[in-house]
Amino acid sequence: MHFGAGALISGLTYEVVYQKTGNKNKAFLWGLASGVVSGIAKEVYDPVFDEKDLLATTSGSFTATVTINIFEKKTKKKGAD
């Protein structure tokens, strides 16, 4: 469940940032960071901090952002000629 949550959060963030900026590097960093930060926040909120859950969330984030980054086609931003 944590792997999927990290992948979903990071994937959605990656796509939103990439659509807004057209920059794969920014999208990668924001996507990865959003998943990791949400995983940390969730574990801090829980009564017991579980490193395995955080590792699973981070792994999902990393997997999603790397996969999307590899297969995302470069698009030209509107109005940039």
mmCIF file of the N, C-alpha and C atoms, coordinates in Angstrom:
data_MODEL
# 
_entry.id   MODEL 
# 
loop_
_atom_site.group_PDB 
_atom_site.id 
_atom_site.type_symbol 
_atom_site.label_atom_id 
_atom_site.label_alt_id 
_atom_site.label_comp_id 
_atom_site.label_asym_id 
_atom_site.label_entity_id 
_atom_site.label_seq_id 
_atom_site.pdbx_PDB_ins_code 
_atom_site.Cartn_x 
_atom_site.Cartn_y 
_atom_site.Cartn_z 
_atom_site.occupancy 
_atom_site.B_iso_or_equiv 
_atom_site.pdbx_formal_charge 
_atom_site.auth_seq_id 
_atom_site.auth_comp_id 
_atom_site.auth_asym_id 
_atom_site.auth_atom_id 
_atom_site.pdbx_PDB_model_num 
ATOM 1   N N  . MET A 1 1  ? 0.824  -1.185 0.000   1.00 0.00 ? 1  MET A N  1 
ATOM 2   C CA . MET A 1 1  ? 0.000  0.000  0.000   1.00 0.00 ? 1  MET A CA 1 
ATOM 3   C C  . MET A 1 1  ? 0.880  1.265  0.000   1.00 0.00 ? 1  MET A C  1 
ATOM 4   N N  . HIS A 1 2  ? 1.958  1.253  0.777   1.00 0.00 ? 2  HIS A N  1 
ATOM 5   C CA . HIS A 1 2  ? 2.838  2.424  0.838   1.00 0.00 ? 2  HIS A CA 1 
ATOM 6   C C  . HIS A 1 2  ? 3.553  2.653  -0.495  1.00 0.00 ? 2  HIS A C  1 
ATOM 7   N N  . PHE A 1 3  ? 3.979  1.563  -1.133  1.00 0.00 ? 3  PHE A N  1 
ATOM 8   C CA . PHE A 1 3  ? 4.627  1.678  -2.437  1.00 0.00 ? 3  PHE A CA 1 
ATOM 9   C C  . PHE A 1 3  ? 3.684  2.348  -3.437  1.00 0.00 ? 3  PHE A C  1 
ATOM 10  N N  . GLY A 1 4  ? 2.439  1.883  -3.477  1.00 0.00 ? 4  GLY A N  1 
ATOM 11  C CA . GLY A 1 4  ? 1.449  2.442  -4.395  1.00 0.00 ? 4  GLY A CA 1 
ATOM 12  C C  . GLY A 1 4  ? 1.128  3.895  -4.101  1.00 0.00 ? 4  GLY A C  1 
ATOM 13  N N  . ALA A 1 5  ? 1.040  4.233  -2.818  1.00 0.00 ? 5  ALA A N  1 
ATOM 14  C CA . ALA A 1 5  ? 0.758  5.625  -2.440  1.00 0.00 ? 5  ALA A CA 1 
ATOM 15  C C  . ALA A 1 5  ? 1.900  6.544  -2.884  1.00 0.00 ? 5  ALA A C  1 
ATOM 16  N N  . GLY A 1 6  ? 3.135  6.110  -2.665  1.00 0.00 ? 6  GLY A N  1 
ATOM 17  C CA . GLY A 1 6  ? 4.286  6.909  -3.084  1.00 0.00 ? 6  GLY A CA 1 
ATOM 18  C C  . GLY A 1 6  ? 4.323  7.083  -4.595  1.00 0.00 ? 6  GLY A C  1 
ATOM 19  N N  . ALA A 1 7  ? 4.027  5.998  -5.318  1.00 0.00 ? 7  ALA A N  1 
ATOM 20  C CA . ALA A 1 7  ? 4.023  6.060  -6.779  1.00 0.00 ? 7  ALA A CA 1 
ATOM 21  C C  . ALA A 1 7  ? 2.921  6.986  -7.283  1.00 0.00 ? 7  ALA A C  1 
ATOM 22  N N  . LEU A 1 8  ? 1.746  6.899  -6.686  1.00 0.00 ? 8  LEU A N  1 
ATOM 23  C CA . LEU A 1 8  ? 0.618  7.737  -7.109  1.00 0.00 ? 8  LEU A CA 1 
ATOM 24  C C  . LEU A 1 8  ? 0.895  9.220  -6.857  1.00 0.00 ? 8  LEU A C  1 
ATOM 25  N N  . ILE A 1 9  ? 1.325  9.541  -5.659  1.00 0.00 ? 9  ILE A N  1 
ATOM 26  C CA . ILE A 1 9  ? 1.611  10.944 -5.314  1.00 0.00 ? 9  ILE A CA 1 
ATOM 27  C C  . ILE A 1 9  ? 2.701  11.503 -6.220  1.00 0.00 ? 9  ILE A C  1 
ATOM 28  N N  . SER A 1 10 ? 3.778  10.757 -6.383  1.00 0.00 ? 10 SER A N  1 
ATOM 29  C CA . SER A 1 10 ? 4.896  11.231 -7.203  1.00 0.00 ? 10 SER A CA 1 
ATOM 30  C C  . SER A 1 10 ? 4.527  11.323 -8.671  1.00 0.00 ? 10 SER A C  1 
ATOM 31  N N  . GLY A 1 11 ? 3.787  10.339 -9.158  1.00 0.00 ? 11 GLY A N  1 
ATOM 32  C CA . GLY A 1 11 ? 3.376  10.352 -10.561 1.00 0.00 ? 11 GLY A CA 1 
ATOM 33  C C  . GLY A 1 11 ? 2.490  11.536 -10.892 1.00 0.00 ? 11 GLY A C  1 
ATOM 34  N N  . LEU A 1 12 ? 1.521  11.786 -10.032 1.00 0.00 ? 12 LEU A N  1 
ATOM 35  C CA . LEU A 1 12 ? 0.631  12.929 -10.255 1.00 0.00 ? 12 LEU A CA 1 
ATOM 36  C C  . LEU A 1 12 ? 1.391  14.251 -10.177 1.00 0.00 ? 12 LEU A C  1 
ATOM 37  N N  . THR A 1 13 ? 2.254  14.367 -9.186  1.00 0.00 ? 13 THR A N  1 
ATOM 38  C CA . THR A 1 13 ? 3.043  15.604 -9.042  1.00 0.00 ? 13 THR A CA 1 
ATOM 39  C C  . THR A 1 13 ? 3.949  15.806 -10.241 1.00 0.00 ? 13 THR A C  1 
ATOM 40  N N  . TYR A 1 14 ? 4.611  14.737 -10.685 1.00 0.00 ? 14 TYR A N  1 
ATOM 41  C CA . TYR A 1 14 ? 5.483  14.813 -11.852 1.00 0.00 ? 14 TYR A CA 1 
ATOM 42  C C  . TYR A 1 14 ? 4.707  15.369 -13.050 1.00 0.00 ? 14 TYR A C  1 
ATOM 43  N N  . GLU A 1 15 ? 3.548  14.784 -13.312 1.00 0.00 ? 15 GLU A N  1 
ATOM 44  C CA . GLU A 1 15 ? 2.773  15.198 -14.479 1.00 0.00 ? 15 GLU A CA 1 
ATOM 45  C C  . GLU A 1 15 ? 2.305  16.648 -14.388 1.00 0.00 ? 15 GLU A C  1 
ATOM 46  N N  . VAL A 1 16 ? 1.858  17.065 -13.225 1.00 0.00 ? 16 VAL A N  1 
ATOM 47  C CA . VAL A 1 16 ? 1.399  18.447 -13.057 1.00 0.00 ? 16 VAL A CA 1 
ATOM 48  C C  . VAL A 1 16 ? 2.562  19.425 -13.287 1.00 0.00 ? 16 VAL A C  1 
ATOM 49  N N  . VAL A 1 17 ? 3.700  19.152 -12.666 1.00 0.00 ? 17 VAL A N  1 
ATOM 50  C CA . VAL A 1 17 ? 4.857  20.046 -12.809 1.00 0.00 ? 17 VAL A CA 1 
ATOM 51  C C  . VAL A 1 17 ? 5.347  20.040 -14.253 1.00 0.00 ? 17 VAL A C  1 
ATOM 52  N N  . TYR A 1 18 ? 5.380  18.879 -14.882 1.00 0.00 ? 18 TYR A N  1 
ATOM 53  C CA . TYR A 1 18 ? 5.851  18.816 -16.263 1.00 0.00 ? 18 TYR A CA 1 
ATOM 54  C C  . TYR A 1 18 ? 4.909  19.557 -17.208 1.00 0.00 ? 18 TYR A C  1 
ATOM 55  N N  . GLN A 1 19 ? 3.616  19.430 -17.000 1.00 0.00 ? 19 GLN A N  1 
ATOM 56  C CA . GLN A 1 19 ? 2.651  20.140 -17.841 1.00 0.00 ? 19 GLN A CA 1 
ATOM 57  C C  . GLN A 1 19 ? 2.781  21.648 -17.679 1.00 0.00 ? 19 GLN A C  1 
ATOM 58  N N  . LYS A 1 20 ? 3.062  22.100 -16.467 1.00 0.00 ? 20 LYS A N  1 
ATOM 59  C CA . LYS A 1 20 ? 3.176  23.543 -16.199 1.00 0.00 ? 20 LYS A CA 1 
ATOM 60  C C  . LYS A 1 20 ? 4.497  24.120 -16.700 1.00 0.00 ? 20 LYS A C  1 
ATOM 61  N N  . THR A 1 21 ? 5.605  23.353 -16.548 1.00 0.00 ? 21 THR A N  1 
ATOM 62  C CA . THR A 1 21 ? 6.926  23.905 -16.844 1.00 0.00 ? 21 THR A CA 1 
ATOM 63  C C  . THR A 1 21 ? 7.557  23.368 -18.125 1.00 0.00 ? 21 THR A C  1 
ATOM 64  N N  . GLY A 1 22 ? 7.215  22.150 -18.506 1.00 0.00 ? 22 GLY A N  1 
ATOM 65  C CA . GLY A 1 22 ? 7.873  21.524 -19.650 1.00 0.00 ? 22 GLY A CA 1 
ATOM 66  C C  . GLY A 1 22 ? 9.299  21.097 -19.337 1.00 0.00 ? 22 GLY A C  1 
ATOM 67  N N  . ASN A 1 23 ? 9.680  21.114 -18.066 1.00 0.00 ? 23 ASN A N  1 
ATOM 68  C CA . ASN A 1 23 ? 11.040 20.806 -17.635 1.00 0.00 ? 23 ASN A CA 1 
ATOM 69  C C  . ASN A 1 23 ? 11.058 19.444 -16.936 1.00 0.00 ? 23 ASN A C  1 
ATOM 70  N N  . LYS A 1 24 ? 11.717 18.465 -17.577 1.00 0.00 ? 24 LYS A N  1 
ATOM 71  C CA . LYS A 1 24 ? 11.763 17.116 -17.013 1.00 0.00 ? 24 LYS A CA 1 
ATOM 72  C C  . LYS A 1 24 ? 12.540 17.060 -15.702 1.00 0.00 ? 24 LYS A C  1 
ATOM 73  N N  . ASN A 1 25 ? 13.575 17.866 -15.577 1.00 0.00 ? 25 ASN A N  1 
ATOM 74  C CA . ASN A 1 25 ? 14.375 17.851 -14.348 1.00 0.00 ? 25 ASN A CA 1 
ATOM 75  C C  . ASN A 1 25 ? 13.575 18.370 -13.154 1.00 0.00 ? 25 ASN A C  1 
ATOM 76  N N  . LYS A 1 26 ? 12.874 19.485 -13.349 1.00 0.00 ? 26 LYS A N  1 
ATOM 77  C CA . LYS A 1 26 ? 12.026 20.016 -12.280 1.00 0.00 ? 26 LYS A CA 1 
ATOM 78  C C  . LYS A 1 26 ? 10.931 19.025 -11.920 1.00 0.00 ? 26 LYS A C  1 
ATOM 79  N N  . ALA A 1 27 ? 10.319 18.437 -12.937 1.00 0.00 ? 27 ALA A N  1 
ATOM 80  C CA . ALA A 1 27 ? 9.243  17.478 -12.701 1.00 0.00 ? 27 ALA A CA 1 
ATOM 81  C C  . ALA A 1 27 ? 9.760  16.273 -11.926 1.00 0.00 ? 27 ALA A C  1 
ATOM 82  N N  . PHE A 1 28 ? 10.958 15.806 -12.272 1.00 0.00 ? 28 PHE A N  1 
ATOM 83  C CA . PHE A 1 28 ? 11.553 14.669 -11.569 1.00 0.00 ? 28 PHE A CA 1 
ATOM 84  C C  . PHE A 1 28 ? 11.790 15.005 -10.099 1.00 0.00 ? 28 PHE A C  1 
ATOM 85  N N  . LEU A 1 29 ? 12.419 16.134 -9.853  1.00 0.00 ? 29 LEU A N  1 
ATOM 86  C CA . LEU A 1 29 ? 12.732 16.509 -8.471  1.00 0.00 ? 29 LEU A CA 1 
ATOM 87  C C  . LEU A 1 29 ? 11.476 16.746 -7.636  1.00 0.00 ? 29 LEU A C  1 
ATOM 88  N N  . TRP A 1 30 ? 10.507 17.462 -8.193  1.00 0.00 ? 30 TRP A N  1 
ATOM 89  C CA . TRP A 1 30 ? 9.255  17.718 -7.471  1.00 0.00 ? 30 TRP A CA 1 
ATOM 90  C C  . TRP A 1 30 ? 8.479  16.432 -7.241  1.00 0.00 ? 30 TRP A C  1 
ATOM 91  N N  . GLY A 1 31 ? 8.450  15.561 -8.246  1.00 0.00 ? 31 GLY A N  1 
ATOM 92  C CA . GLY A 1 31 ? 7.747  14.294 -8.109  1.00 0.00 ? 31 GLY A CA 1 
ATOM 93  C C  . GLY A 1 31 ? 8.340  13.426 -7.021  1.00 0.00 ? 31 GLY A C  1 
ATOM 94  N N  . LEU A 1 32 ? 9.652  13.281 -7.052  1.00 0.00 ? 32 LEU A N  1 
ATOM 95  C CA . LEU A 1 32 ? 10.330 12.472 -6.046  1.00 0.00 ? 32 LEU A CA 1 
ATOM 96  C C  . LEU A 1 32 ? 10.177 13.086 -4.661  1.00 0.00 ? 32 LEU A C  1 
ATOM 97  N N  . ALA A 1 33 ? 10.387 14.371 -4.558  1.00 0.00 ? 33 ALA A N  1 
ATOM 98  C CA . ALA A 1 33 ? 10.303 15.047 -3.257  1.00 0.00 ? 33 ALA A CA 1 
ATOM 99  C C  . ALA A 1 33 ? 8.902  14.965 -2.666  1.00 0.00 ? 33 ALA A C  1 
ATOM 100 N N  . SER A 1 34 ? 7.883  15.080 -3.502  1.00 0.00 ? 34 SER A N  1 
ATOM 101 C CA . SER A 1 34 ? 6.511  15.036 -2.967  1.00 0.00 ? 34 SER A CA 1 
ATOM 102 C C  . SER A 1 34 ? 6.199  13.687 -2.339  1.00 0.00 ? 34 SER A C  1 
ATOM 103 N N  . GLY A 1 35 ? 6.650  12.616 -2.957  1.00 0.00 ? 35 GLY A N  1 
ATOM 104 C CA . GLY A 1 35 ? 6.415  11.287 -2.399  1.00 0.00 ? 35 GLY A CA 1 
ATOM 105 C C  . GLY A 1 35 ? 7.185  11.047 -1.113  1.00 0.00 ? 35 GLY A C  1 
ATOM 106 N N  . VAL A 1 36 ? 8.444  11.457 -1.111  1.00 0.00 ? 36 VAL A N  1 
ATOM 107 C CA . VAL A 1 36 ? 9.281  11.259 0.075   1.00 0.00 ? 36 VAL A CA 1 
ATOM 108 C C  . VAL A 1 36 ? 8.761  12.103 1.245   1.00 0.00 ? 36 VAL A C  1 
ATOM 109 N N  . VAL A 1 37 ? 8.448  13.349 0.988   1.00 0.00 ? 37 VAL A N  1 
ATOM 110 C CA . VAL A 1 37 ? 7.956  14.233 2.054   1.00 0.00 ? 37 VAL A CA 1 
ATOM 111 C C  . VAL A 1 37 ? 6.610  13.741 2.592   1.00 0.00 ? 37 VAL A C  1 
ATOM 112 N N  . SER A 1 38 ? 5.736  13.285 1.716   1.00 0.00 ? 38 SER A N  1 
ATOM 113 C CA . SER A 1 38 ? 4.453  12.774 2.205   1.00 0.00 ? 38 SER A CA 1 
ATOM 114 C C  . SER A 1 38 ? 4.642  11.499 3.020   1.00 0.00 ? 38 SER A C  1 
ATOM 115 N N  . GLY A 1 39 ? 5.605  10.667 2.639   1.00 0.00 ? 39 GLY A N  1 
ATOM 116 C CA . GLY A 1 39 ? 5.910  9.465  3.415   1.00 0.00 ? 39 GLY A CA 1 
ATOM 117 C C  . GLY A 1 39 ? 6.452  9.799  4.792   1.00 0.00 ? 39 GLY A C  1 
ATOM 118 N N  . ILE A 1 40 ? 7.343  10.784 4.855   1.00 0.00 ? 40 ILE A N  1 
ATOM 119 C CA . ILE A 1 40 ? 7.891  11.223 6.141   1.00 0.00 ? 40 ILE A CA 1 
ATOM 120 C C  . ILE A 1 40 ? 6.787  11.812 7.003   1.00 0.00 ? 40 ILE A C  1 
ATOM 121 N N  . ALA A 1 41 ? 5.958  12.649 6.410   1.00 0.00 ? 41 ALA A N  1 
ATOM 122 C CA . ALA A 1 41 ? 4.870  13.274 7.166   1.00 0.00 ? 41 ALA A CA 1 
ATOM 123 C C  . ALA A 1 41 ? 3.914  12.222 7.732   1.00 0.00 ? 41 ALA A C  1 
ATOM 124 N N  . LYS A 1 42 ? 3.604  11.228 6.943   1.00 0.00 ? 42 LYS A N  1 
ATOM 125 C CA . LYS A 1 42 ? 2.699  10.174 7.397   1.00 0.00 ? 42 LYS A CA 1 
ATOM 126 C C  . LYS A 1 42 ? 3.303  9.394  8.556   1.00 0.00 ? 42 LYS A C  1 
ATOM 127 N N  . GLU A 1 43 ? 4.587  9.078  8.461   1.00 0.00 ? 43 GLU A N  1 
ATOM 128 C CA . GLU A 1 43 ? 5.237  8.317  9.532   1.00 0.00 ? 43 GLU A CA 1 
ATOM 129 C C  . GLU A 1 43 ? 5.395  9.147  10.804  1.00 0.00 ? 43 GLU A C  1 
ATOM 130 N N  . VAL A 1 44 ? 5.631  10.430 10.670  1.00 0.00 ? 44 VAL A N  1 
ATOM 131 C CA . VAL A 1 44 ? 5.703  11.307 11.848  1.00 0.00 ? 44 VAL A CA 1 
ATOM 132 C C  . VAL A 1 44 ? 4.338  11.388 12.512  1.00 0.00 ? 44 VAL A C  1 
ATOM 133 N N  . TYR A 1 45 ? 3.289  11.394 11.709  1.00 0.00 ? 45 TYR A N  1 
ATOM 134 C CA . TYR A 1 45 ? 1.921  11.465 12.229  1.00 0.00 ? 45 TYR A CA 1 
ATOM 135 C C  . TYR A 1 45 ? 1.514  10.174 12.949  1.00 0.00 ? 45 TYR A C  1 
ATOM 136 N N  . ASP A 1 46 ? 1.983  9.036  12.451  1.00 0.00 ? 46 ASP A N  1 
ATOM 137 C CA . ASP A 1 46 ? 1.658  7.746  13.069  1.00 0.00 ? 46 ASP A CA 1 
ATOM 138 C C  . ASP A 1 46 ? 2.226  7.651  14.482  1.00 0.00 ? 46 ASP A C  1 
ATOM 139 N N  . PRO A 1 47 ? 1.586  6.865  15.347  1.00 0.00 ? 47 PRO A N  1 
ATOM 140 C CA . PRO A 1 47 ? 2.096  6.689  16.723  1.00 0.00 ? 47 PRO A CA 1 
ATOM 141 C C  . PRO A 1 47 ? 3.502  6.072  16.759  1.00 0.00 ? 47 PRO A C  1 
ATOM 142 N N  . VAL A 1 48 ? 3.797  5.179  15.802  1.00 0.00 ? 48 VAL A N  1 
ATOM 143 C CA . VAL A 1 48 ? 5.105  4.526  15.747  1.00 0.00 ? 48 VAL A CA 1 
ATOM 144 C C  . VAL A 1 48 ? 5.711  4.779  14.372  1.00 0.00 ? 48 VAL A C  1 
ATOM 145 N N  . PHE A 1 49 ? 6.920  5.346  14.366  1.00 0.00 ? 49 PHE A N  1 
ATOM 146 C CA . PHE A 1 49 ? 7.625  5.621  13.111  1.00 0.00 ? 49 PHE A CA 1 
ATOM 147 C C  . PHE A 1 49 ? 8.147  4.297  12.565  1.00 0.00 ? 49 PHE A C  1 
ATOM 148 N N  . ASP A 1 50 ? 7.706  3.919  11.365  1.00 0.00 ? 50 ASP A N  1 
ATOM 149 C CA . ASP A 1 50 ? 8.105  2.654  10.760  1.00 0.00 ? 50 ASP A CA 1 
ATOM 150 C C  . ASP A 1 50 ? 8.994  2.919  9.550   1.00 0.00 ? 50 ASP A C  1 
ATOM 151 N N  . GLU A 1 51 ? 10.275 2.591  9.685   1.00 0.00 ? 51 GLU A N  1 
ATOM 152 C CA . GLU A 1 51 ? 11.238 2.831  8.605   1.00 0.00 ? 51 GLU A CA 1 
ATOM 153 C C  . GLU A 1 51 ? 10.908 2.014  7.359   1.00 0.00 ? 51 GLU A C  1 
ATOM 154 N N  . LYS A 1 52 ? 10.348 0.814  7.545   1.00 0.00 ? 52 LYS A N  1 
ATOM 155 C CA . LYS A 1 52 ? 10.006 -0.031 6.391   1.00 0.00 ? 52 LYS A CA 1 
ATOM 156 C C  . LYS A 1 52 ? 8.887  0.600  5.566   1.00 0.00 ? 52 LYS A C  1 
ATOM 157 N N  . ASP A 1 53 ? 7.921  1.200  6.239   1.00 0.00 ? 53 ASP A N  1 
ATOM 158 C CA . ASP A 1 53 ? 6.859  1.899  5.515   1.00 0.00 ? 53 ASP A CA 1 
ATOM 159 C C  . ASP A 1 53 ? 7.424  3.082  4.738   1.00 0.00 ? 53 ASP A C  1 
ATOM 160 N N  . LEU A 1 54 ? 8.319  3.827  5.364   1.00 0.00 ? 54 LEU A N  1 
ATOM 161 C CA . LEU A 1 54 ? 8.942  4.969  4.692   1.00 0.00 ? 54 LEU A CA 1 
ATOM 162 C C  . LEU A 1 54 ? 9.771  4.505  3.497   1.00 0.00 ? 54 LEU A C  1 
ATOM 163 N N  . LEU A 1 55 ? 10.482 3.405  3.654   1.00 0.00 ? 55 LEU A N  1 
ATOM 164 C CA . LEU A 1 55 ? 11.273 2.852  2.550   1.00 0.00 ? 55 LEU A CA 1 
ATOM 165 C C  . LEU A 1 55 ? 10.362 2.433  1.394   1.00 0.00 ? 55 LEU A C  1 
ATOM 166 N N  . ALA A 1 56 ? 9.233  1.828  1.714   1.00 0.00 ? 56 ALA A N  1 
ATOM 167 C CA . ALA A 1 56 ? 8.290  1.412  0.671   1.00 0.00 ? 56 ALA A CA 1 
ATOM 168 C C  . ALA A 1 56 ? 7.722  2.629  -0.065  1.00 0.00 ? 56 ALA A C  1 
ATOM 169 N N  . THR A 1 57 ? 7.355  3.670  0.676   1.00 0.00 ? 57 THR A N  1 
ATOM 170 C CA . THR A 1 57 ? 6.815  4.882  0.045   1.00 0.00 ? 57 THR A CA 1 
ATOM 171 C C  . THR A 1 57 ? 7.872  5.539  -0.841  1.00 0.00 ? 57 THR A C  1 
ATOM 172 N N  . THR A 1 58 ? 9.091  5.618  -0.335  1.00 0.00 ? 58 THR A N  1 
ATOM 173 C CA . THR A 1 58 ? 10.191 6.216  -1.097  1.00 0.00 ? 58 THR A CA 1 
ATOM 174 C C  . THR A 1 58 ? 10.493 5.387  -2.346  1.00 0.00 ? 58 THR A C  1 
ATOM 175 N N  . SER A 1 59 ? 10.452 4.073  -2.215  1.00 0.00 ? 59 SER A N  1 
ATOM 176 C CA . SER A 1 59 ? 10.691 3.202  -3.374  1.00 0.00 ? 59 SER A CA 1 
ATOM 177 C C  . SER A 1 59 ? 9.621  3.406  -4.446  1.00 0.00 ? 59 SER A C  1 
ATOM 178 N N  . GLY A 1 60 ? 8.379  3.537  -4.037  1.00 0.00 ? 60 GLY A N  1 
ATOM 179 C CA . GLY A 1 60 ? 7.303  3.806  -4.988  1.00 0.00 ? 60 GLY A CA 1 
ATOM 180 C C  . GLY A 1 60 ? 7.486  5.135  -5.683  1.00 0.00 ? 60 GLY A C  1 
ATOM 181 N N  . SER A 1 61 ? 7.894  6.135  -4.916  1.00 0.00 ? 61 SER A N  1 
ATOM 182 C CA . SER A 1 61 ? 8.142  7.468  -5.484  1.00 0.00 ? 61 SER A CA 1 
ATOM 183 C C  . SER A 1 61 ? 9.259  7.429  -6.514  1.00 0.00 ? 61 SER A C  1 
ATOM 184 N N  . PHE A 1 62 ? 10.345 6.766  -6.153  1.00 0.00 ? 62 PHE A N  1 
ATOM 185 C CA . PHE A 1 62 ? 11.500 6.685  -7.041  1.00 0.00 ? 62 PHE A CA 1 
ATOM 186 C C  . PHE A 1 62 ? 11.143 5.913  -8.316  1.00 0.00 ? 62 PHE A C  1 
ATOM 187 N N  . THR A 1 63 ? 10.472 4.793  -8.155  1.00 0.00 ? 63 THR A N  1 
ATOM 188 C CA . THR A 1 63 ? 10.094 3.970  -9.308  1.00 0.00 ? 63 THR A CA 1 
ATOM 189 C C  . THR A 1 63 ? 9.200  4.744  -10.269 1.00 0.00 ? 63 THR A C  1 
ATOM 190 N N  . ALA A 1 64 ? 8.209  5.429  -9.738  1.00 0.00 ? 64 ALA A N  1 
ATOM 191 C CA . ALA A 1 64 ? 7.284  6.183  -10.595 1.00 0.00 ? 64 ALA A CA 1 
ATOM 192 C C  . ALA A 1 64 ? 7.993  7.320  -11.321 1.00 0.00 ? 64 ALA A C  1 
ATOM 193 N N  . THR A 1 65 ? 8.791  8.102  -10.606 1.00 0.00 ? 65 THR A N  1 
ATOM 194 C CA . THR A 1 65 ? 9.425  9.259  -11.250 1.00 0.00 ? 65 THR A CA 1 
ATOM 195 C C  . THR A 1 65 ? 10.455 8.840  -12.293 1.00 0.00 ? 65 THR A C  1 
ATOM 196 N N  . VAL A 1 66 ? 11.218 7.799  -12.003 1.00 0.00 ? 66 VAL A N  1 
ATOM 197 C CA . VAL A 1 66 ? 12.205 7.331  -12.974 1.00 0.00 ? 66 VAL A CA 1 
ATOM 198 C C  . VAL A 1 66 ? 11.506 6.785  -14.216 1.00 0.00 ? 66 VAL A C  1 
ATOM 199 N N  . THR A 1 67 ? 10.479 5.985  -14.013 1.00 0.00 ? 67 THR A N  1 
ATOM 200 C CA . THR A 1 67 ? 9.755  5.396  -15.142 1.00 0.00 ? 67 THR A CA 1 
ATOM 201 C C  . THR A 1 67 ? 9.113  6.468  -16.014 1.00 0.00 ? 67 THR A C  1 
ATOM 202 N N  . ILE A 1 68 ? 8.439  7.402  -15.397 1.00 0.00 ? 68 ILE A N  1 
ATOM 203 C CA . ILE A 1 68 ? 7.793  8.471  -16.173 1.00 0.00 ? 68 ILE A CA 1 
ATOM 204 C C  . ILE A 1 68 ? 8.839  9.315  -16.881 1.00 0.00 ? 68 ILE A C  1 
ATOM 205 N N  . ASN A 1 69 ? 9.926  9.623  -16.193 1.00 0.00 ? 69 ASN A N  1 
ATOM 206 C CA . ASN A 1 69 ? 10.989 10.443 -16.781 1.00 0.00 ? 69 ASN A CA 1 
ATOM 207 C C  . ASN A 1 69 ? 11.593 9.779  -18.014 1.00 0.00 ? 69 ASN A C  1 
ATOM 208 N N  . ILE A 1 70 ? 11.744 8.480  -17.975 1.00 0.00 ? 70 ILE A N  1 
ATOM 209 C CA . ILE A 1 70 ? 12.327 7.758  -19.107 1.00 0.00 ? 70 ILE A CA 1 
ATOM 210 C C  . ILE A 1 70 ? 11.382 7.775  -20.309 1.00 0.00 ? 70 ILE A C  1 
ATOM 211 N N  . PHE A 1 71 ? 10.096 7.576  -20.066 1.00 0.00 ? 71 PHE A N  1 
ATOM 212 C CA . PHE A 1 71 ? 9.149  7.425  -21.170 1.00 0.00 ? 71 PHE A CA 1 
ATOM 213 C C  . PHE A 1 71 ? 8.426  8.707  -21.570 1.00 0.00 ? 71 PHE A C  1 
ATOM 214 N N  . GLU A 1 72 ? 8.594  9.776  -20.815 1.00 0.00 ? 72 GLU A N  1 
ATOM 215 C CA . GLU A 1 72 ? 7.940  11.058 -21.138 1.00 0.00 ? 72 GLU A CA 1 
ATOM 216 C C  . GLU A 1 72 ? 8.598  11.659 -22.375 1.00 0.00 ? 72 GLU A C  1 
ATOM 217 N N  . LYS A 1 73 ? 7.774  11.944 -23.358 1.00 0.00 ? 73 LYS A N  1 
ATOM 218 C CA . LYS A 1 73 ? 8.298  12.575 -24.568 1.00 0.00 ? 73 LYS A CA 1 
ATOM 219 C C  . LYS A 1 73 ? 8.465  14.067 -24.305 1.00 0.00 ? 73 LYS A C  1 
ATOM 220 N N  . LYS A 1 74 ? 9.509  14.613 -24.872 1.00 0.00 ? 74 LYS A N  1 
ATOM 221 C CA . LYS A 1 74 ? 9.726  16.052 -24.704 1.00 0.00 ? 74 LYS A CA 1 
ATOM 222 C C  . LYS A 1 74 ? 8.704  16.804 -25.538 1.00 0.00 ? 74 LYS A C  1 
ATOM 223 N N  . THR A 1 75 ? 8.034  17.750 -24.899 1.00 0.00 ? 75 THR A N  1 
ATOM 224 C CA . THR A 1 75 ? 7.064  18.569 -25.617 1.00 0.00 ? 75 THR A CA 1 
ATOM 225 C C  . THR A 1 75 ? 7.536  20.012 -25.608 1.00 0.00 ? 75 THR A C  1 
ATOM 226 N N  . LYS A 1 76 ? 7.158  20.725 -26.641 1.00 0.00 ? 76 LYS A N  1 
ATOM 227 C CA . LYS A 1 76 ? 7.506  22.127 -26.726 1.00 0.00 ? 76 LYS A CA 1 
ATOM 228 C C  . LYS A 1 76 ? 6.441  22.930 -25.998 1.00 0.00 ? 76 LYS A C  1 
ATOM 229 N N  . LYS A 1 77 ? 6.868  23.822 -25.123 1.00 0.00 ? 77 LYS A N  1 
ATOM 230 C CA . LYS A 1 77 ? 5.922  24.661 -24.410 1.00 0.00 ? 77 LYS A CA 1 
ATOM 231 C C  . LYS A 1 77 ? 5.205  25.600 -25.348 1.00 0.00 ? 77 LYS A C  1 
ATOM 232 N N  . LYS A 1 78 ? 3.926  25.803 -25.090 1.00 0.00 ? 78 LYS A N  1 
ATOM 233 C CA . LYS A 1 78 ? 3.128  26.682 -25.937 1.00 0.00 ? 78 LYS A CA 1 
ATOM 234 C C  . LYS A 1 78 ? 3.692  28.097 -25.934 1.00 0.00 ? 78 LYS A C  1 
ATOM 235 N N  . GLY A 1 79 ? 3.787  28.666 -27.112 1.00 0.00 ? 79 GLY A N  1 
ATOM 236 C CA . GLY A 1 79 ? 4.263  30.036 -27.236 1.00 0.00 ? 79 GLY A CA 1 
ATOM 237 C C  . GLY A 1 79 ? 5.766  30.178 -27.254 1.00 0.00 ? 79 GLY A C  1 
ATOM 238 N N  . ALA A 1 80 ? 6.477  29.080 -27.131 1.00 0.00 ? 80 ALA A N  1 
ATOM 239 C CA . ALA A 1 80 ? 7.947  29.151 -27.127 1.00 0.00 ? 80 ALA A CA 1 
ATOM 240 C C  . ALA A 1 80 ? 8.459  28.764 -28.505 1.00 0.00 ? 80 ALA A C  1 
ATOM 241 N N  . ASP A 1 81 ? 8.628  29.712 -29.376 1.00 0.00 ? 81 ASP A N  1 
ATOM 242 C CA . ASP A 1 81 ? 9.111  29.453 -30.738 1.00 0.00 ? 81 ASP A CA 1 
ATOM 243 C C  . ASP A 1 81 ? 10.493 29.955 -30.948 1.00 0.00 ? 81 ASP A C  1 
# 
